[in-house]
Structures are given as C-alpha cells and as structure tokens.
C-alpha cells in the first residue's frame, strides 16, 4: 500500500507541474495532494506543520492565479473579454498546436480575438491588451510552475530520506 501511495503521490506532483500551464488543473494544489499522499504512507511520519505551510502556499497561489492575468490585462488597458479569450485560446492552442508553442500562441491570439470582439475598431488597444493578458498568463504560469517544482523537490527530498525503508 505504501508503494501505491508513493507512486500515486509522484503522479500527483507531476500533474501539478502540468497543471501549472493548464487552467483545468490547479497546479500547486495538485502537487500538494502528492505531498499529502507521501505523508499518508506508514513509513513517513505525518508532519502537520510542513503540510499546513505547503497547503497555505498552494492556496495562496491558487487565489492569486485568478488575479494576475486580469491585472495584466487591466494594466495594459484590456477588458474581461481579453482574459476570457486568453483562457479559450490556451485550450485551443494546447489541443491543436504542439506544446509549448500552442499554449503561448493560443493565449496571445485568444486575448487578441477577445479584445477585438469587445472593441473591433481599436486594434492598437486590442494588441496592447492582448499582450497584457499574455504577459499576465506567463507570470501566473511561472509562479505556479516554480511552486510545483519546489513541491516536486520536497517530494524527492522526503522520499530520499526514507528510501531505505521503502525498498
């Protein structure tokens, strides 16, 4: 059972890294579930302080993730249509254009189309706002990716400490 929890925890930590770029999966929260699964094994002692701090960080990043793209869009003069367009473009780009280019291209053009739907007359403003939405997405994804990688490292450090007991 411990090996199963270890492997499942590793899968969740890896899904958290993938979730850093996909709006479907909350990246750091998914990685945190991997840490929790690792601590649920009988071998590794439950460290509530460690889990509480890492959960608080994951929740903070999850909440912040809703504000960063909107702040980028607003900062560059965009509307909520740019934010919606970024998300839709991200999905389309992920499924139809090779990764990582699909995510980047889809986010930018989705924001541009969203802004043009909002105000088709002012293309300069739409381009500027789509750049802001794209920049907000990149900042948000970078923060989530960084935290997810830190959680992966913490997973391996904790596992490495108790590896002799597992195998």
C-alpha positions in Angstrom: 0.0 0.0 0.0 2.9 2.4 0.8 4.4 1.8 -2.7 1.0 2.6 -4.2 0.7 5.8 -2.2 4.3 6.7 -3.2 3.6 6.2 -6.9 0.2 8.0 -6.7 1.8 10.9 -4.9 4.5 11.1 -7.6 1.8 11.2 -10.3 0.0 14.0 -8.5 3.2 16.0 -8.1 3.9 15.6 -11.8 0.3 16.5 -12.7 0.8 19.6 -10.6 3.6 20.7 -12.9 1.5 20.1 -15.9 -1.4 21.9 -14.2 0.8 25.0 -13.9 0.1 25.7 -17.6 -3.4 24.3 -17.9 -6.3 26.1 -16.2 -8.2 22.8 -15.7 -5.8 21.6 -13.0 -4.8 23.7 -10.1 -1.0 23.1 -10.3 0.3 23.8 -6.8 -2.8 22.3 -5.1 -2.4 19.1 -7.2 1.2 18.9 -6.3 0.3 19.4 -2.6 -2.0 16.4 -2.8 1.1 14.4 -4.0 2.9 15.6 -0.8 -0.1 14.6 1.3 -0.2 11.1 -0.3 3.5 10.7 0.5 2.9 11.6 4.1 -0.1 9.2 4.3 2.3 6.3 4.0 3.0 4.4 7.1 6.7 4.9 6.6 6.9 8.6 6.5 5.8 10.4 9.7 2.9 12.9 9.3 4.3 16.4 9.6 1.3 18.7 10.0 3.4 21.8 10.1 5.0 21.0 6.8 1.7 20.1 5.2 0.0 23.1 6.7 2.6 25.6 5.4 2.7 24.0 1.9 -1.1 23.9 1.8 -1.3 27.6 2.7 1.2 28.5 0.0 -0.7 26.4 -2.6 -4.0 28.0 -1.6 -2.4 31.5 -1.8 -1.1 30.8 -5.3 -4.4 29.3 -6.4 -6.2 32.5 -5.3 -3.5 34.8 -6.8 -3.8 32.9 -10.1 -7.3 34.4 -10.6 -6.0 38.0 -10.2 -2.7 38.0 -12.1 -4.0 37.6 -15.7 -6.7 40.1 -15.0 -4.2 42.6 -13.5 -2.0 42.2 -16.6 -5.0 42.8 -18.9 -6.2 45.8 -17.0 -2.7 47.2 -16.7 -2.5 47.3 -20.5 -6.0 48.6 -21.0 -7.9 45.4 -21.7 -11.3 44.1 -20.7 -12.6 40.8 -19.3 -13.0 39.6 -22.9 -9.2 39.6 -23.2 -9.0 37.4 -20.1 -11.7 35.0 -21.4 -10.0 35.0 -24.8 -6.7 34.0 -23.2 -8.3 31.0 -21.4 -10.1 29.8 -24.5 -7.1 30.4 -26.7 -5.0 28.4 -24.2 -7.3 25.4 -24.5 -7.4 25.6 -28.3 -3.7 26.1 -28.6 -3.0 23.2 -26.2 -5.0 20.7 -28.2 -4.2 21.8 -31.8 -0.7 23.2 -31.8 2.4 21.4 -30.5 3.3 22.2 -26.9 4.7 24.6 -25.6 4.0 26.8 -28.7 0.3 26.1 -28.7 -0.1 27.4 -25.1 1.8 30.6 -25.9 0.3 31.3 -29.3 -3.2 30.3 -28.2 -3.1 32.6 -25.1 -1.9 35.6 -27.1 -4.3 35.2 -30.1 -7.2 34.3 -27.8 -6.7 37.5 -25.9 -6.4 39.4 -29.2 -9.6 38.0 -30.6 -11.4 38.5 -27.3 -10.4 42.2 -27.3 -11.3 42.6 -30.9 -14.8 41.2 -30.1 -15.1 43.7 -27.3 -14.0 46.7 -29.5 -13.3 45.9 -33.1 -12.4 49.5 -34.0 -9.3 50.0 -31.9 -6.8 47.3 -33.0 -3.9 49.0 -31.3 -5.6 48.9 -27.9 -6.6 45.2 -28.6 -3.0 44.3 -29.4 -1.7 46.1 -26.3 -4.4 44.5 -24.1 -3.8 41.0 -25.5 -0.1 41.5 -24.8 -1.0 42.3 -21.2 -3.2 39.2 -20.9 -0.5 37.1 -22.4 2.1 38.6 -20.0 -0.3 38.0 -17.1 -0.6 34.4 -18.1 3.1 34.0 -18.4 3.7 35.5 -14.9 1.0 33.3 -13.4 2.2 30.2 -15.1 5.8 30.9 -14.0 4.8 31.3 -10.4 2.7 28.1 -10.4 5.4 26.2 -12.2 8.0 27.3 -9.7 5.9 26.3 -6.7 5.1 22.9 -8.3 8.8 22.3 -9.0 9.6 23.2 -5.3 6.9 20.6 -4.3 8.5 18.0 -6.6 11.9 18.7 -5.0 10.3 18.4 -1.5 8.7 15.2 -2.5 12.1 13.7 -3.6 13.9 15.0 -0.5 11.3 13.5 1.8 11.4 10.2 -0.2 15.2 10.1 -0.3 15.3 10.5 3.5 13.2 7.3 3.9 14.2 5.4 0.7 15.9 2.5 2.6 12.6 1.7 4.3 10.6 1.7 1.0 13.0 -0.7 -0.8 
